[in-house]
Amino acid sequence: MKLQHILLSLAFLSDLLVEANIIPRYFAEIKARLEPRRRKKKPVAAPVDEDGWPKYFHEPGGSELANHYDSRYEHGILTYEDKQDTQVHMMRAYLDFFKKNGIETWLAHGTLLGWWWNGKMLPWDWDIDTQVSGPTLMYLGTHFNGSIYDYTSADSDPDLTPPIERQYLFDVNPAIIERDRGNGNNVIDARWIDMRNGLYIDVTGLSETEPSIAPGVWSCKNLHHYKTTDLYPMRESMYEGVVAKIPYAYDRILAEEYMEKALVITEYEGHKWHPELKEWVKKTPAEIKQERLDRQQARRKKQQEKEERKKAKEEKEKAEQEAKEREENEAKEAKEETPEGEKKDDTEPMIGPEPEDDHGIKEPEKEPIKVKRDAEPEPEPDLEDELPVLEKESSGLKHLRRRALDNDLR
Ligand SMILES: *[C@@H]1O[C@H](CO)[C@@H](O)[C@H](O)[C@H]1NC(C)=O
């Protein structure tokens, strides 16, 4: 009983410490790695979709990363390097398999975007997407479902490391005969799965779902639409070093899906585009640290400038106030001065009562004499009024950019 209490408090405390960022992320990551396995033990009842199809493909879930593995083959989250290695070979093997069997497939979504940049995967991307035509999908379902493809990476150096034997399972969703979205449980039509670790390529079929209303419009179950003339004739290109097909109007397809920003921005998800290398390169910890320092410094500088502007404004206001008072006093003095031309000390304000006009003659109104003082410098134009607008604009833009990326660059 007592031991149980102690263990419970320890577990609670460790959760608290992670939450409060006291235990470093490292431990949180270990925890995250353990989580999918723990979750796998209790199978969830498969939700049935509207048309009576149970969800076919399963992922461990629980975290963003764990969603990219097939539950049957997943053994924890891969490192960045293993993930890159897996994805490159998985894609090569997939394209190889389709070519050998004379089946048409092409690149889609983020995979197509990666091709657009440099014919490679976007290194931060966990989704790999390809498409096939509806008739091809049916053919794959009847002829290739359950195929296991053995593949040995051609580029591994047998003198250094033994070649890695890789195996891929081609698994076709039985719900492919439905071409409507249903409740969204079966939008993925097929998967090419690395049986060593569960990473996969999502394959979706495009069907002309409404030939009478919208002829020549091809849709996937996740409701992306393509015109026949945007897809065909397919272009032949290279992807990760092997021949791959690209939809004819890839530029229009990409611009529509990702907005132009995704084709312009050169820093994303901890990676930087190096034009001379034609590569997205992961930032090193030193670079990330330096960037953080730069940002801090920029913030500090901005704060300092703001304070300086505020101080300058206050000083200006004070000077203006003083000048105004002085002018008023001088105007008063000038009024009291009788003969013109007589020089007066402009620093000493006139004290005492106003001279009485006991002759009943009203003195003509006089313009107050402007006394020349040392020339004051022109006050700096006040930036404070323009600033909030500028800041609003730039933060609005930043927001737009973030949204564009968050929504679409995955
Ligand atoms: C593919 O094979 C699996 C496993 O045998 C099966 O559950 C599934 O229904 C098959 N898919 C199709 C399209 O027949």
The ligand as a MOL file (V3000), in Angstrom:
LIG
                    3D

  0  0  0     0  0            999 V3000
M  V30 BEGIN CTAB
M  V30 COUNTS 14 14 0 0 0
M  V30 BEGIN ATOM
M  V30 1 C -6.3840 -7.1020 -49.6150 0
M  V30 2 O -5.9350 -8.1120 -48.7690 0
M  V30 3 C -6.3390 -7.9750 -47.4280 0
M  V30 4 C -5.6980 -9.0610 -46.6210 0
M  V30 5 O -6.0040 -10.3200 -47.1290 0
M  V30 6 C -7.8460 -7.9920 -47.3510 0
M  V30 7 O -8.2670 -7.8060 -46.0190 0
M  V30 8 C -8.3960 -6.9020 -48.2280 0
M  V30 9 O -9.7940 -6.9110 -48.2360 0
M  V30 10 C -7.8700 -7.0270 -49.6430 0
M  V30 11 N -8.2680 -5.9070 -50.4400 0
M  V30 12 C -8.9490 -6.0170 -51.5620 0
M  V30 13 C -9.1860 -4.8170 -52.3730 0
M  V30 14 O -9.3830 -7.0750 -51.9500 0
M  V30 END ATOM
M  V30 BEGIN BOND
M  V30 1 1 1 2
M  V30 2 1 1 10
M  V30 3 1 2 3
M  V30 4 1 3 4
M  V30 5 1 3 6
M  V30 6 1 4 5
M  V30 7 1 6 7
M  V30 8 1 6 8
M  V30 9 1 8 9
M  V30 10 1 8 10
M  V30 11 1 10 11
M  V30 12 1 11 12
M  V30 13 1 12 13
M  V30 14 2 12 14
M  V30 END BOND
M  V30 END CTAB
M  END
